[in-house]
């Protein structure tokens, strides 16, 4: 009987000890788990905060647009800006080409560039490769730098002079052609000029005459580029 009570006492003592240990350990484990959860939460929040700081506050996305081309509708035909067929586009180019030539003649400001020369009436036809040969015309001055050949000979020299202007200017436009004439004086000599300009091909024929020379040039005209 004594052994029975002794065993019961030991069993109860051991059970009570286990209960006390569990009661003491449970709050500690719960607190420790709570602490680790808080640390993990702080870590996540910190990482999110860092990423938010590093990210740009606002992003600008560039939008690519076509280059804007300003169109001069005062001095240029406006109908060439429409959507045209190839044949209409070619016709429009020809119209713009003639329009540019008309503008140069009307303002009396252009440069003639010769490509061939010939002494009248039956001289040899010569090619001109030098790019410094030209006739420059403007309302305030005139420059002549053209090769010439004396009538009846093959001697070629350079006609080179500048004047403050010209006189007897006449420009008459036909359907597809301009006929221009004017004269000027230099060092006591009078020079007569006659030009025939095709609005279709751009071919320009210049006739130059004075007491010593009678020349025929073929070339083109373009905007004024004064050669210093």
C-alpha positions in Angstrom: 0.0 0.0 0.0 2.8 2.3 0.8 4.4 1.6 -2.6 1.2 2.6 -4.3 1.0 6.0 -2.6 4.7 6.6 -3.3 4.2 5.9 -7.0 1.2 8.1 -7.2 3.1 10.9 -5.5 6.0 10.6 -7.9 3.6 10.6 -10.9 1.7 13.7 -9.6 5.0 15.5 -8.9 6.4 14.8 -12.3 3.1 15.9 -14.0 3.0 19.1 -12.0 6.6 19.8 -13.0 5.8 19.4 -16.6 2.8 21.6 -16.4 4.9 24.3 -14.7 7.6 24.0 -17.3 5.1 24.3 -20.2 3.5 27.3 -18.6 6.8 29.1 -18.3 8.1 28.1 -21.8 5.0 29.0 -23.8 5.0 32.8 -23.3 8.7 32.9 -24.0 8.3 31.0 -27.3 5.3 33.1 -28.3 7.2 36.3 -27.6 10.2 35.0 -29.5 8.0 34.1 -32.5 6.4 37.5 -32.3 9.8 39.1 -32.3 10.9 37.2 -35.4 7.7 38.1 -37.2 8.3 41.8 -36.4 11.9 41.6 -37.7 10.7 40.0 -40.9 8.0 42.6 -41.3 10.6 45.4 -40.8 12.8 43.8 -43.3 10.1 43.6 -45.9 9.0 47.2 -45.2 12.6 48.4 -45.4 13.2 46.7 -48.7 10.0 48.1 -50.1 10.9 51.6 -48.9 14.3 51.4 -50.4 12.9 50.3 -53.7 10.3 53.1 -53.6 13.0 55.6 -53.0 15.2 54.3 -55.8 12.4 54.3 -58.3 11.9 57.6 -60.3 9.1 59.7 -59.0 7.7 60.2 -62.6 8.7 58.8 -66.0 8.5 60.8 -69.2 8.0 58.6 -72.3 9.1 60.5 -75.5 6.7 60.4 -78.4 8.3 60.3 -81.8 6.7 62.6 -84.3 7.3 63.3 -87.9 9.4 66.4 -88.8 7.2 69.4 -89.6 7.8 70.9 -92.9 6.7 74.5 -93.3 5.2 75.2 -96.7 5.3 78.6 -98.4 1.9 78.9 -100.0 2.5 82.5 -101.2 5.4 82.0 -103.6 4.8 78.3 -104.3 1.8 76.5 -105.9 -0.3 75.0 -103.1 -1.8 72.2 -105.2 1.5 70.3 -105.3 1.1 69.4 -101.6 -1.8 67.1 -102.2 -1.6 63.4 -102.6 -1.0 62.9 -106.3 -0.4 60.1 -108.7 3.1 59.7 -110.2 2.1 61.4 -113.5 0.5 64.3 -111.6 3.6 64.6 -109.4 5.9 64.8 -112.5 3.7 67.5 -113.9 3.8 69.3 -110.6 7.6 69.2 -110.6 7.7 70.7 -114.1 5.3 73.4 -113.0 7.4 74.2 -110.0 10.5 74.3 -112.2 8.9 76.8 -114.5 7.7 78.8 -111.5 11.2 79.2 -110.1 12.5 80.4 -113.5 9.7 82.9 -113.7 10.5 84.2 -110.3 14.2 84.7 -111.2 13.4 86.6 -114.3 10.7 88.8 -112.7 13.0 90.0 -109.9 15.9 90.5 -112.3 18.2 88.6 -110.1 19.9 85.5 -111.5 23.2 84.1 -112.8 23.8 82.6 -116.2 26.2 79.6 -116.3 27.4 78.7 -119.8 28.3 75.2 -120.9 29.1 75.9 -124.6 30.4 78.8 -126.6 30.5 79.6 -130.3 31.7 82.6 -132.3 29.0 83.9 -134.7 28.3 83.2 -137.4 30.3 80.0 -138.1 32.8 79.5 -135.3 33.7 76.2 -133.7 31.5 75.0 -130.9 33.5 74.8 -127.7 32.7 73.3 -124.4 33.1 75.3 -121.2 34.2 73.3 -118.2 35.4 76.2 -115.9 32.8 76.9 -113.2 34.0 80.5 -112.7 32.5 81.6 -116.1 29.2 83.4 -115.5 27.0 86.4 -116.1 25.5 87.8 -113.0 22.5 90.2 -113.2 20.8 92.1 -110.4 18.9 95.3 -110.0 21.9 97.1 -108.6 24.9 95.6 -110.4 26.1 93.3 -113.2 29.2 91.1 -113.5 30.5 89.6 -116.7 33.1 86.9 -116.7 32.8 85.0 -120.0 35.2 83.6 -122.6 35.1 85.2 -126.0 36.6 84.6 -129.4 37.4 87.3 -131.9 35.4 87.0 -135.1 37.3 85.3 -137.9 40.0 83.9 -135.5 40.4 81.1 -133.0 42.0 83.3 -130.3 40.0 82.9 -127.0 40.3 85.5 -124.3 38.3 86.4 -121.2 35.7 89.2 -121.0 35.9 90.4 -117.4 34.1 93.5 -116.1 31.6 94.8 -113.6 29.1 97.6 -113.9 26.7 99.4 -111.6 23.7 98.4 -113.7 22.2 98.0 -117.1 19.7 99.7 -119.3 16.9 99.0 -121.9 15.9 95.8 -120.0 13.0 93.9 -121.7 11.5 90.6 -120.6 8.7 89.1 -122.6 7.1 85.8 -121.7 5.5 83.5 -124.3 3.8 80.2 -123.5 6.9 78.2 -122.6 9.7 80.7 -123.2 11.2 84.0 -122.0 12.9 86.5 -124.3 15.1 89.0 -122.5 17.3 91.8 -123.8 19.4 94.5 -122.2 22.6 96.4 -122.7 25.4 97.8 -120.6 28.6 99.9 -121.0 32.1 99.3 -119.8 35.2 101.4 -120.5 33.5 103.1 -123.4 32.3 99.9 -125.1 28.6 99.0 -125.4 27.6 95.4 -125.0 24.2 94.0 -126.1 22.7 90.9 -124.6 19.8 88.8 -125.8 18.6 85.7 -123.9 16.2 82.9 -124.8 15.0 80.8 -121.9 13.0 77.6 -122.2 10.6 76.9 -119.3 10.4 73.2 -120.3 14.1 72.2 -120.5 15.7 75.1 -118.7 18.0 75.7 -121.7 19.2 79.3 -121.9 20.8 80.8 -125.1 22.7 84.0 -124.6 23.8 86.2 -127.5 26.5 88.7 -126.8 27.5 91.4 -129.3 29.8 94.5 -129.4 32.2 96.0 -131.9 34.7 93.2 -131.4 32.8 90.1 -130.4 29.7 88.2 -131.5 29.2 85.2 -129.3 26.5 82.6 -128.7 26.4 80.7 -125.4 24.2 77.9 -124.2 23.7 77.1 -120.6 21.4 77.5 -117.6 20.3 80.2 -115.2 20.0 79.8 -111.4 19.8 81.9 -108.2 22.4 84.5 -107.7 25.7 83.4 -106.2 28.1 86.2 -106.3 31.7 85.1 -106.9 34.2 87.2 -104.9 
